[in-house]
Amino acid sequence: LGYEFAKWLGVQTPQARVIHNTSLEWLQIKEAAEKARDAASCESDAIGETTCSELLEALELSRCLLFISYVHGSPLLESCSAFESRDSAEKVSAALGR
């Protein structure tokens, strides 16, 4: 429902879908996480290995997951003028509120 309202208001929102643990896509995600964990282990990347292990644990405990697409935008930290003037601050704040 929230997605439909946002779409009508012209707010960019991500597409989303549910992936069940009985689907082929679930298996592909699991296999990719296992390969990434193994690669991180070979490269002595402890953070990557831990992240992949936690993902695999979550997959074992779950029946489905929500896959959400990326919404393109620009980071506020990279905008030096986002809150420079009152007018631009109001526009940025209104956009964030939408």
DSSP file (Angstrom, degrees, kcal/mol; ACC not computed):
  #  RESIDUE AA STRUCTURE BP1 BP2  ACC     N-H-->O    O-->H-N    N-H-->O    O-->H-N    TCO  KAPPA ALPHA  PHI   PSI    X-CA   Y-CA   Z-CA
    1    1 A L     >        0   0    0      0, 0.0     4,-2.3     0, 0.0     5,-0.2   0.000 360.0 360.0 360.0 -43.9    0.0    0.0    0.0
    2    2 A G  H  >  +     0   0    0      1,-0.2     4,-2.5     2,-0.2     5,-0.2   0.890 360.0  53.1 -60.5 -39.3    2.8    2.4    0.9
    3    3 A Y  H  > S+     0   0    0      1,-0.2     4,-2.6     2,-0.2    -1,-0.2   0.921 108.0  50.3 -61.3 -44.7    4.5    1.7   -2.4
    4    4 A E  H  > S+     0   0    0      2,-0.2     4,-2.1     1,-0.2    -2,-0.2   0.907 111.3  47.9 -63.1 -42.7    1.3    2.5   -4.3
    5    5 A F  H  X S+     0   0    0     -4,-2.3     4,-1.7     2,-0.2    -1,-0.2   0.937 112.8  48.8 -61.9 -46.1    0.9    5.8   -2.5
    6    6 A A  H  X>S+     0   0    0     -4,-2.5     5,-2.6     1,-0.2     4,-0.6   0.902 109.4  52.4 -60.9 -41.7    4.5    6.7   -3.1
    7    7 A K  H ><5S+     0   0    0     -4,-2.6     3,-1.0     1,-0.2    -1,-0.2   0.915 109.1  49.5 -61.6 -42.7    4.2    5.9   -6.8
    8    8 A W  H 3<5S+     0   0    0     -4,-2.1    -1,-0.2     1,-0.2    -2,-0.2   0.816 110.8  50.6 -66.1 -30.2    1.2    8.2   -7.1
    9    9 A L  H 3<5S-     0   0    0     -4,-1.7    -1,-0.2    -5,-0.2    -2,-0.2   0.499 117.0-113.4 -85.8  -4.1    3.1   11.0   -5.3
   10   10 A G  T <<5 +     0   0    0     -3,-1.0     2,-0.4    -4,-0.6    -3,-0.2   0.693  65.2 148.2  81.5  18.9    6.0   10.6   -7.7
   11   11 A V      < -     0   0    0     -5,-2.6     2,-0.4    -6,-0.2    -1,-0.3  -0.744  51.7-119.7 -88.9 131.0    8.4    9.4   -5.0
   12   12 A Q        +     0   0    0     -2,-0.4    59,-0.1    60,-0.1    -5,-0.0  -0.559  41.6 173.8 -70.2 125.1   11.1    6.9   -6.2
   13   13 A T        -     0   0    0     -2,-0.4     2,-0.1    57,-0.1    57,-0.0  -0.945  31.7-103.2-131.2 153.8   10.7    3.7   -4.3
   14   14 A P        -     0   0    0      0, 0.0     2,-0.3     0, 0.0    56,-0.1  -0.442  29.3-119.4 -75.9 148.3   12.4    0.3   -4.7
   15   15 A Q        -     0   0    0     55,-0.1    54,-2.8    -2,-0.1     2,-0.3  -0.626  38.5-168.3 -76.1 145.8   10.7   -2.6   -6.3
   16   16 A A  E     +A   68   0A   0     -2,-0.3     2,-0.3    52,-0.2    52,-0.2  -0.981  15.2 172.3-140.1 151.2   10.5   -5.5   -3.9
   17   17 A R  E     -A   67   0A   0     50,-2.0    50,-3.2    -2,-0.3     2,-0.4  -0.986  30.1-115.3-153.5 158.3    9.6   -9.2   -4.0
   18   18 A V  E     -A   66   0A   0     -2,-0.3     2,-0.5    48,-0.2    48,-0.2  -0.805  20.4-159.4 -98.7 135.5    9.6  -12.2   -1.7
   19   19 A I  E     -A   65   0A   0     46,-2.9    46,-2.0    -2,-0.4     2,-0.2  -0.970  13.2-146.8-115.0 121.7   12.0  -15.1   -2.4
   20   20 A H  E >   -A   64   0A   0     -2,-0.5     3,-1.8    44,-0.2     6,-0.4  -0.544  20.9-119.7 -89.0 153.0   11.0  -18.4   -0.8
   21   21 A N  T 3  S+     0   0    0     42,-2.7    43,-0.1     1,-0.3    -1,-0.1   0.510 110.8  61.6 -72.0  -2.3   13.4  -21.0    0.5
   22   22 A T  T 3  S+     0   0    0     41,-0.2    -1,-0.3     4,-0.0     2,-0.1   0.446  86.6  99.2 -96.8  -1.9   12.0  -23.6   -1.9
   23   23 A S  S <> S-     0   0    0     -3,-1.8     4,-1.4     1,-0.1     3,-0.1  -0.453  79.3-124.2 -88.7 158.5   12.9  -21.6   -5.0
   24   24 A L  H  > S+     0   0    0      1,-0.2     4,-2.2     2,-0.2     5,-0.2   0.858 112.3  59.8 -63.2 -36.9   15.9  -22.0   -7.3
   25   25 A E  H  > S+     0   0    0      1,-0.2     4,-2.3     2,-0.2    -1,-0.2   0.878 101.1  54.3 -62.1 -37.6   16.8  -18.4   -6.7
   26   26 A W  H  > S+     0   0    0     -6,-0.4     4,-2.5     1,-0.2    -1,-0.2   0.933 108.6  48.8 -59.6 -46.7   17.2  -19.1   -3.0
   27   27 A L  H  X S+     0   0    0     -4,-1.4     4,-2.6     1,-0.2    -2,-0.2   0.890 109.9  51.6 -61.8 -39.9   19.6  -21.9   -3.8
   28   28 A Q  H  X S+     0   0    0     -4,-2.2     4,-2.3     2,-0.2    -1,-0.2   0.886 109.7  49.5 -65.0 -38.7   21.6  -19.6   -6.1
   29   29 A I  H  X S+     0   0    0     -4,-2.3     4,-2.3     2,-0.2    -2,-0.2   0.926 111.9  48.7 -64.5 -44.3   21.8  -17.0   -3.4
   30   30 A K  H  X S+     0   0    0     -4,-2.5     4,-2.2     2,-0.2    -2,-0.2   0.922 112.2  47.9 -62.1 -45.6   23.0  -19.6   -0.9
   31   31 A E  H  X S+     0   0    0     -4,-2.6     4,-2.4     1,-0.2    -1,-0.2   0.894 111.2  51.0 -63.5 -40.0   25.6  -20.9   -3.3
   32   32 A A  H  X S+     0   0    0     -4,-2.3     4,-2.5     2,-0.2    -1,-0.2   0.898 109.9  50.0 -64.5 -40.1   26.9  -17.4   -4.1
   33   33 A A  H  X S+     0   0    0     -4,-2.3     4,-2.4     2,-0.2    -2,-0.2   0.890 110.3  50.6 -65.7 -38.8   27.2  -16.6   -0.4
   34   34 A E  H  X S+     0   0    0     -4,-2.2     4,-2.3     2,-0.2    -2,-0.2   0.916 111.8  47.2 -64.6 -42.6   29.2  -19.9    0.2
   35   35 A K  H  X S+     0   0    0     -4,-2.4     4,-2.5     2,-0.2    -2,-0.2   0.899 112.6  49.6 -64.7 -40.8   31.5  -19.0   -2.7
   36   36 A A  H  X S+     0   0    0     -4,-2.5     4,-2.5     2,-0.2    -2,-0.2   0.890 110.5  50.5 -66.2 -38.6   32.0  -15.5   -1.4
   37   37 A R  H  X S+     0   0    0     -4,-2.4     4,-2.3     2,-0.2    -2,-0.2   0.922 111.4  48.1 -63.3 -44.0   32.7  -16.8    2.1
   38   38 A D  H  X S+     0   0    0     -4,-2.3     4,-2.3     2,-0.2    -2,-0.2   0.901 112.2  49.0 -63.9 -41.0   35.3  -19.2    0.7
   39   39 A A  H  X S+     0   0    0     -4,-2.5     4,-1.7     2,-0.2    -1,-0.2   0.910 111.3  49.6 -64.5 -41.8   36.9  -16.5   -1.4
   40   40 A A  H  <>S+     0   0    0     -4,-2.5     5,-3.3     1,-0.2    -2,-0.2   0.881 110.0  51.8 -63.9 -37.7   37.0  -14.2    1.7
   41   41 A S  H ><5S+     0   0    0     -4,-2.3     3,-1.3     1,-0.2    -2,-0.2   0.918 108.8  49.8 -64.3 -43.7   38.6  -17.0    3.7
   42   42 A C  H 3<5S+     0   0    0     -4,-2.3    -1,-0.2     1,-0.3    -2,-0.2   0.826 113.3  46.9 -63.8 -31.8   41.3  -17.5    1.0
   43   43 A E  T 3<5S-     0   0    0     -4,-1.7    -1,-0.3    -5,-0.2    -2,-0.2   0.344 113.2-118.9 -91.4   5.8   42.1  -13.8    1.0
   44   44 A S  T < 5 +     0   0    0     -3,-1.3     2,-1.1     1,-0.2    -3,-0.2   0.862  59.0 155.9  56.3  38.2   42.1  -13.6    4.8
   45   45 A D     >< +     0   0    0     -5,-3.3     4,-2.5     1,-0.2    -1,-0.2  -0.763  17.2 178.8 -95.7  89.3   39.2  -11.2    4.8
   46   46 A A  H  > S+     0   0    0     -2,-1.1     4,-2.4     1,-0.2     5,-0.2   0.870  78.2  50.8 -63.0 -38.7   37.8  -11.7    8.2
   47   47 A I  H  > S+     0   0    0      2,-0.2     4,-2.6     1,-0.2    -1,-0.2   0.935 112.8  45.7 -66.6 -45.4   35.0   -9.2    7.8
   48   48 A G  H  > S+     0   0    0      2,-0.2     4,-2.4     1,-0.2     5,-0.2   0.902 113.4  50.0 -62.6 -41.6   33.9  -10.6    4.5
   49   49 A E  H  X S+     0   0    0     -4,-2.5     4,-2.2     2,-0.2    -2,-0.2   0.909 112.5  46.9 -64.3 -42.5   34.0  -14.1    5.8
   50   50 A T  H  X S+     0   0    0     -4,-2.4     4,-2.5    -5,-0.2    -2,-0.2   0.913 111.5  51.4 -65.3 -43.3   32.0  -13.2    8.9
   51   51 A T  H  X S+     0   0    0     -4,-2.6     4,-2.1     1,-0.2    -2,-0.2   0.931 112.7  45.0 -60.2 -46.8   29.4  -11.3    6.8
   52   52 A C  H  X S+     0   0    0     -4,-2.4     4,-2.5     2,-0.2    -1,-0.2   0.886 112.2  52.1 -65.8 -39.0   28.9  -14.2    4.5
   53   53 A S  H  X S+     0   0    0     -4,-2.2     4,-2.2     2,-0.2    -1,-0.2   0.896 109.8  49.3 -63.9 -40.2   28.7  -16.7    7.4
   54   54 A E  H  X S+     0   0    0     -4,-2.5     4,-2.3     2,-0.2    -2,-0.2   0.888 110.5  50.8 -66.6 -38.5   26.0  -14.5    9.1
   55   55 A L  H  X S+     0   0    0     -4,-2.1     4,-2.4     2,-0.2    -2,-0.2   0.932 110.5  49.0 -62.7 -45.4   24.1  -14.4    5.8
   56   56 A L  H  X S+     0   0    0     -4,-2.5     4,-1.9     1,-0.2    -2,-0.2   0.888 110.7  50.5 -62.7 -39.0   24.2  -18.2    5.5
   57   57 A E  H  X S+     0   0    0     -4,-2.2     4,-1.5     2,-0.2    -1,-0.2   0.914 110.4  49.6 -64.1 -42.4   23.1  -18.6    9.1
   58   58 A A  H  X S+     0   0    0     -4,-2.3     4,-1.0     1,-0.2    -2,-0.2   0.890 109.0  52.5 -63.9 -38.9   20.2  -16.2    8.4
   59   59 A L  H  < S+     0   0    0     -4,-2.4     3,-0.4     1,-0.2    -1,-0.2   0.876 107.3  52.4 -64.1 -36.9   19.2  -18.2    5.3
   60   60 A E  H  < S+     0   0    0     -4,-1.9    -1,-0.2     1,-0.2    -2,-0.2   0.840 113.4  44.0 -66.2 -32.9   19.2  -21.4    7.3
   61   61 A L  H  < S+     0   0    0     -4,-1.5     2,-0.2    -5,-0.1    -1,-0.2   0.572 105.4  76.9 -88.8 -10.5   16.9  -19.9    9.9
   62   62 A S     <  -     0   0    0     -4,-1.0     3,-0.1    -3,-0.4   -42,-0.0  -0.660  55.3-159.8-107.8 156.7   14.5  -18.2    7.4
   63   63 A R  S    S-     0   0    0      1,-0.3   -42,-2.7    -2,-0.2     2,-0.3   0.618  81.8  -0.5-101.5 -20.4   11.7  -19.4    5.2
   64   64 A C  E     -A   20   0A   0    -44,-0.2     2,-0.3   -43,-0.1    -1,-0.3  -0.978  60.4-147.7-158.1 166.9   11.8  -16.4    2.9
   65   65 A L  E     -A   19   0A   0    -46,-2.0   -46,-2.9    -2,-0.3     2,-0.6  -0.973  20.3-122.1-139.6 157.2   13.5  -13.1    2.3
   66   66 A L  E     -A   18   0A   0     -2,-0.3     2,-0.6   -48,-0.2   -48,-0.2  -0.887  22.8-157.3-101.9 119.2   12.5   -9.7    0.9
   67   67 A F  E     -A   17   0A   0    -50,-3.2   -50,-2.0    -2,-0.6     2,-0.4  -0.865  12.2-172.8 -99.2 122.4   14.6   -8.6   -2.0
   68   68 A I  E     -A   16   0A   0     -2,-0.6   -52,-0.2   -52,-0.2     2,-0.0  -0.958  17.3-130.5-121.0 130.6   14.6   -4.9   -2.6
   69   69 A S        -     0   0    0    -54,-2.8     2,-0.3    -2,-0.4     0, 0.0  -0.307  31.1 -97.4 -75.9 162.3   16.1   -3.1   -5.6
   70   70 A Y        -     0   0    0    -56,-0.1     2,-0.6   -57,-0.0   -55,-0.1  -0.597  28.4-145.8 -80.1 136.5   18.4   -0.2   -5.3
   71   71 A V        -     0   0    0     -2,-0.3     2,-0.1   -57,-0.1   -59,-0.0  -0.928  20.2-130.5-104.3 120.7   17.0    3.3   -5.7
   72   72 A H        +     0   0    0     -2,-0.6     2,-0.3     1,-0.0   -60,-0.1  -0.427  48.1 127.3 -72.6 142.3   19.4    5.7   -7.4
   73   73 A G        -     0   0    0     -2,-0.1    -1,-0.0     0, 0.0     0, 0.0  -0.878  55.9 -88.4-165.7-164.8   20.0    9.0   -5.8
   74   74 A S        -     0   0    0     -2,-0.3     2,-0.1     5,-0.0     5,-0.1  -0.995  39.0-114.4-128.6 132.5   22.8   11.2   -4.6
   75   75 A P    >   -     0   0    0      0, 0.0     3,-1.0     0, 0.0     4,-0.4  -0.368  15.5-137.8 -64.3 136.7   24.3   11.1   -1.1
   76   76 A L  G >  S+     0   0    0      1,-0.2     3,-1.3     2,-0.2     6,-0.3   0.829 102.1  64.7 -63.6 -30.8   23.7   14.2    0.9
   77   77 A L  G 3  S+     0   0    0      1,-0.3    -1,-0.2     5,-0.1     5,-0.0   0.795 100.6  51.4 -64.1 -25.8   27.3   14.0    2.2
   78   78 A E  G <  S+     0   0    0     -3,-1.0     2,-0.8     1,-0.1    -1,-0.3   0.543  92.8  85.7 -87.3  -6.7   28.5   14.6   -1.4
   79   79 A S    X   -     0   0    0     -3,-1.3     3,-0.8    -4,-0.4     4,-0.2  -0.839  55.0-173.6 -99.4 109.6   26.3   17.7   -1.8
   80   80 A C  T 3  S+     0   0    0     -2,-0.8    -1,-0.1     1,-0.2     3,-0.1   0.639  85.2  43.4 -76.8 -12.1   28.0   20.8   -0.5
   81   81 A S  T >  S+     0   0    0      1,-0.1     3,-0.8     2,-0.1     4,-0.5   0.259  75.6 109.4-116.9  13.5   25.0   23.0   -1.0
   82   82 A A  T <  S+     0   0    0     -3,-0.8    10,-0.3    -6,-0.3    -1,-0.1   0.878 101.5  13.2 -59.2 -39.3   22.1   20.7    0.3
   83   83 A F  T 3  S+     0   0    0     -4,-0.2    -1,-0.2    -3,-0.1    -2,-0.1   0.058  95.9 111.7-124.0  24.0   21.5   22.9    3.4
   84   84 A E  S <  S+     0   0    0     -3,-0.8     2,-0.3     2,-0.0    -2,-0.1   0.944  81.4  27.3 -67.2 -49.4   23.5   25.9    2.4
   85   85 A S  S  > S-     0   0    0     -4,-0.5     4,-2.4     1,-0.1     5,-0.2  -0.723  83.3-115.1-110.5 163.8   20.6   28.3    2.0
   86   86 A R  H  > S+     0   0    0     -2,-0.3     4,-2.3     2,-0.2     5,-0.2   0.899 115.7  52.9 -62.5 -40.7   17.2   28.3    3.6
   87   87 A D  H  > S+     0   0    0      2,-0.2     4,-2.1     1,-0.2    -1,-0.2   0.937 111.9  43.2 -62.4 -48.0   15.5   27.7    0.2
   88   88 A S  H  > S+     0   0    0      1,-0.2     4,-2.7     2,-0.2     5,-0.2   0.887 112.4  54.2 -67.2 -36.8   17.7   24.7   -0.6
   89   89 A A  H  X S+     0   0    0     -4,-2.4     4,-2.5     1,-0.2    -1,-0.2   0.895 108.9  48.9 -62.3 -40.2   17.3   23.3    2.9
   90   90 A E  H  X S+     0   0    0     -4,-2.3     4,-2.3     2,-0.2    -1,-0.2   0.905 112.6  47.7 -66.0 -41.5   13.5   23.5    2.6
   91   91 A K  H  X S+     0   0    0     -4,-2.1     4,-2.3     2,-0.2    -2,-0.2   0.931 114.4  45.5 -65.2 -45.7   13.5   21.7   -0.8
   92   92 A V  H  X S+     0   0    0     -4,-2.7     4,-2.5   -10,-0.3    -2,-0.2   0.919 113.9  49.6 -64.6 -42.8   15.9   19.0    0.4
   93   93 A S  H  X S+     0   0    0     -4,-2.5     4,-2.2    -5,-0.2    -1,-0.2   0.891 111.0  49.3 -64.2 -39.7   13.8   18.5    3.7
   94   94 A A  H  X S+     0   0    0     -4,-2.3     4,-1.8     2,-0.2    -1,-0.2   0.907 111.1  49.9 -65.2 -40.9   10.6   18.3    1.7
   95   95 A A  H  < S+     0   0    0     -4,-2.3    -2,-0.2     1,-0.2    -1,-0.2   0.906 111.1  49.0 -64.5 -41.2   12.1   15.7   -0.6
   96   96 A L  H  < S+     0   0    0     -4,-2.5    -1,-0.2     1,-0.2    -2,-0.2   0.885 109.2  53.6 -63.7 -38.5   13.3   13.7    2.3
   97   97 A G  H  <        0   0    0     -4,-2.2    -1,-0.2     1,-0.3    -2,-0.2   0.842 360.0 360.0 -66.0 -34.1    9.9   13.9    3.9
   98   98 A R     <        0   0    0     -4,-1.8    -1,-0.3    -5,-0.1    -2,-0.2   0.525 360.0 360.0 -64.2 360.0    8.2   12.6    0.7
